Amino acid sequence: MGFTSYWQFCGKFFVREGVIDVVVDAENLELAPGERWELEEFLCTTGEDREQLLAELASSLTRNHPTRLLPNRRPAGVPGT
């Protein structure tokens, strides 16, 4: 399980015995009658192959938030920067 986008709202998990609540924090915004919001993308999948499940999650994250590398610049923390 995981939120695979983060465009406007913060997704949260609350875990207690036997229950996982999945919540989107709308930051006290009010939804007017007839109004609609596009919420964050959420992935919930099951299976035996942990690597495949993580690959699905990574694929969804990458689709929503592609890597943006700046030309001729190393990421912070890389030796030689």
N, C-alpha and C positions, 0 to 999 in steps of 0.2 A: 504494500500500500504506500502511496505517496502522491503528493501534489506535484504535478509536472509542469506547472506554469506559476508565475508570480508576476502578474501584470498590474493588479490593483489591490487585491485583498490578500491577507495573510491566512494561510491554512494551518490548522492546529489539530493535534490528536490529544484526547484525554483518555487515559487507560486506567481502568479499575477492574476489579475481579469479574471476569466473564463478559466485559463490555469494552468496546473501543468506540468512543464518540469522535466523529470526524466533523470539524467545525470550520466554517469560513467566517473570519472576523470582518464584519462590514463597517467597522470603525464608527458605530453609532449613526450611520446613514439610514435614512428612512426610505422604504420602497413605496412609492405612491400607487394608488389603485390603478391597475392596468399597465404599470411600468414593469419593465423587465431588465434584469442585469445578466450579463454574461459572467459567470463565475469562473474561478480557476479550474484548470483541468486536473482531474483526479484519476489515478490508476489503481485499480484493485484487481489483482490476479492471483491465481493459485497454481501450484505445480510442485513437482518433485525436484526439478533441475534448478538449483539456486542460481547458477551462472546464467541460465536462459532468462529467469525472472529478472535478474539485475540488468541484463542486456535490454530487455523490454523497457524497463524503467529508464535506463540511460538513453535509449532511442527516443522516448517521449520527451525527456528533458532537452535533448539536443535539438529535436524538431522545434520546440517552443523557444529555446534559448541557444541559438547557434553560437559557436565560438567566433569571437571577433578579435582577430590578431591584427595588430598594427604593423605595417611593413617596417622592416629594419629595426625593430625594437624587441628586446628580450623582456619576458615577464619579470616583474619585481621578484627579487630573491634568487634569480639565476646568477651563478658566478659570472663575473665579467660585466655586470651592468653598472 
